[in-house]
Amino acid sequence: MVIFLLLLLVAFVLGLIGAVVDGLFYLIVIAIAIAVADVVYIVLRLSRSSRRHRLR
């Protein structure tokens, strides 16, 4: 969970810097890519853990 929050923070900071500083649009693109990868990571992790702990 710490990795998830850390990557979200990095994506937010990169997006903020990319939006404020002129000519650094590529930082916004990198921030979006990190955020999407982070969401995919957490979804895969939650789906794997839910398969292991099924209720009987």
Stockholm file with secondary structure:
# STOCKHOLM 1.0

chainA/1-56         MVIFLLLLLVAFVLGLIGAVVDGLFYLIVIAIAIAVADVVYIVLRLSRSSRRHRLR
#=GR chainA/1-56 SS CHHHHHHHHHHHHHHHHHHHSTTCHHHHHHHHHHHHHHHHHHHHHHHHHHHHSCCC
#=GC SS_cons        CHHHHHHHHHHHHHHHHHHHSTTCHHHHHHHHHHHHHHHHHHHHHHHHHHHHSCCC
//
